[in-house]
Amino acid sequence: MLRTTDLSAAEQLVVWSARAWMAAYRDRRPVLGDLEDAYALSGIGDAAHDIDELFCIMVTGQRAPLSFGAPQCPAVHAIEAAMVNCLAAYQMACRRCGGEILAHLLEPAEAHMATAPAERWAKQLGDAGWPLSMITRRQLLGQAPPGIRSAPGWRPQPRGRRPAERPDAPPRHLPD
């Protein structure tokens, strides 16, 4: 189990933002002011509006029930890791990867609408010095050694067609 204390400060901010928004939604109370205050301290007060827009889209276009942790929950939930990964993908300029994550969480039209606020939020975090890293499934399940995170600057590799190789050609890379 990945704990929130194992996350970087930027990742904790994303998880806190998601939890705060969802808790306020469940309790039917406003949260935008709290987000604005928290993000103003981080130097990116405008991000609160993108967070609000993104989560409004998420609750209307969800593919499955949204399971976010309570604000003080020590464990990172799978959907929270997915949000971190989505924003990390956008920070790493992998629009396709971020879009695919949103497509798994949301219906197609809502995933398309969620792209803009997610990209803006990720960019604002990155521009303010809050870089995000991808969270792996092994980390989420607690199978990775403590403290092991994806390398800074790691980029998801775009999938595409590779040039065909002749069967009789030697391999390009030899195993160690």
C-alpha positions in Angstrom: 0.0 0.0 0.0 1.3 3.4 -1.0 1.0 6.0 1.7 0.4 9.6 1.1 3.6 10.3 3.1 5.5 8.4 0.4 4.5 11.0 -2.2 6.3 14.1 -3.2 4.9 17.5 -2.0 3.4 18.1 -5.5 1.8 14.6 -5.5 0.4 15.2 -2.0 -1.0 18.5 -3.2 -2.8 16.8 -6.0 -4.2 14.1 -3.8 -5.3 16.6 -1.1 -7.0 18.7 -3.8 -8.9 15.7 -5.1 -9.9 14.6 -1.6 -10.9 18.1 -0.5 -13.1 18.7 -3.6 -14.8 15.3 -3.4 -15.4 15.6 0.4 -17.0 19.0 -0.1 -19.1 17.6 -3.0 -20.3 14.8 -0.7 -21.1 17.2 2.1 -22.7 19.7 -0.3 -20.5 22.6 0.8 -18.4 25.0 -1.3 -14.7 24.2 -1.7 -13.5 26.7 -4.3 -12.4 29.3 -1.6 -10.3 26.6 0.2 -8.7 25.6 -3.0 -8.0 29.2 -4.0 -6.4 29.9 -0.6 -4.2 26.8 -0.7 -3.1 27.4 -4.2 -2.5 31.1 -3.7 0.1 30.0 -1.0 1.6 27.8 -3.7 1.8 30.7 -6.1 -0.8 29.4 -8.5 -4.2 30.6 -7.2 -5.8 30.2 -10.7 -5.3 26.5 -10.6 -8.3 26.2 -8.2 -10.7 27.0 -11.0 -9.2 24.3 -13.2 -9.5 21.8 -10.4 -13.1 22.8 -9.8 -13.9 22.5 -13.5 -12.1 19.1 -13.8 -13.9 17.5 -10.9 -17.3 18.9 -11.9 -16.7 17.1 -15.2 -15.5 14.0 -13.4 -18.6 13.6 -11.2 -20.9 14.0 -14.2 -19.1 11.8 -16.6 -17.6 9.0 -14.5 -17.4 5.5 -15.9 -17.4 3.8 -12.5 -17.9 5.0 -8.9 -15.2 7.5 -7.9 -13.4 6.2 -4.8 -11.3 8.9 -3.3 -9.9 8.7 0.2 -11.1 10.8 3.1 -9.0 13.8 3.7 -6.9 12.2 6.5 -6.7 8.7 4.9 -3.1 7.5 4.9 -3.4 5.3 1.8 -3.3 6.5 -1.8 -6.3 5.2 -3.7 -6.0 3.9 -7.3 -8.0 6.8 -8.7 -5.8 9.3 -6.9 -2.8 7.6 -8.4 -4.4 7.8 -11.8 -5.0 11.6 -11.3 -1.3 12.1 -10.4 -0.3 10.1 -13.4 -2.6 12.0 -15.7 -1.2 15.3 -14.6 2.3 13.9 -14.7 1.8 12.8 -18.3 0.6 16.3 -19.2 3.6 17.8 -17.5 5.8 15.5 -19.6 4.0 16.7 -22.8 2.5 13.3 -23.4 -1.1 14.4 -24.3 -2.0 11.0 -25.5 -1.1 9.4 -22.2 -3.0 11.9 -20.2 -5.9 11.6 -22.5 -5.9 7.8 -22.2 -6.0 8.0 -18.4 -9.0 10.4 -18.6 -10.7 8.0 -21.1 -10.4 5.1 -18.6 -12.1 7.2 -15.9 -14.7 9.1 -17.9 -17.2 8.7 -20.7 -15.7 9.8 -24.0 -17.3 13.3 -24.2 -16.4 14.1 -20.6 -12.9 12.8 -21.1 -12.5 15.2 -24.0 -13.9 18.1 -22.0 -11.6 17.3 -19.0 -8.5 17.5 -21.1 -8.2 21.3 -21.0 -8.6 21.8 -17.2 -6.3 18.9 -16.5 -3.6 20.2 -18.9 -3.8 23.7 -17.4 -3.6 22.4 -13.8 -0.6 20.2 -14.7 1.1 23.2 -16.5 0.5 25.5 -13.6 2.0 23.0 -11.2 5.0 22.5 -13.4 5.6 26.2 -14.0 5.4 26.8 -10.3 8.1 24.2 -9.6 5.8 21.3 -8.5 6.9 18.5 -10.8 5.0 15.2 -10.7 6.2 11.7 -11.3 4.3 8.6 -12.5 3.1 6.2 -9.8 3.5 2.6 -10.8 1.1 -0.2 -10.0 3.9 -1.9 -8.0 4.3 1.3 -5.9 0.5 1.6 -5.4 0.3 -2.0 -4.2 3.3 -1.7 -1.9 5.4 -4.1 -3.9 8.2 -1.7 -4.8 11.0 -1.1 -2.3 10.3 2.0 -0.1 11.6 5.3 -1.6 11.8 3.9 -5.1 10.0 6.3 -7.5 9.9 6.8 -11.2 13.0 8.7 -12.3 12.6 12.5 -12.6 12.2 13.4 -16.2 11.0 9.9 -17.1 8.7 10.1 -20.1 6.2 7.5 -21.2 7.2 6.3 -24.6 4.6 6.9 -27.3 3.4 3.7 -28.8 3.4 3.5 -32.6 4.5 1.5 -35.5 8.0 0.3 -35.3 9.9 -0.4 -38.5 9.6 -4.0 -39.5 12.6 -6.2 -38.9 13.6 -9.1 -41.0 13.6 -12.4 -39.1 17.1 -13.1 -40.2 18.5 -9.8 -39.0 20.5 -9.8 -35.7 18.7 -8.2 -32.7 19.4 -4.5 -32.3 20.1 -4.8 -28.6 21.8 -7.7 -27.0 20.7 -8.7 -23.5 23.2 -8.1 -20.7 
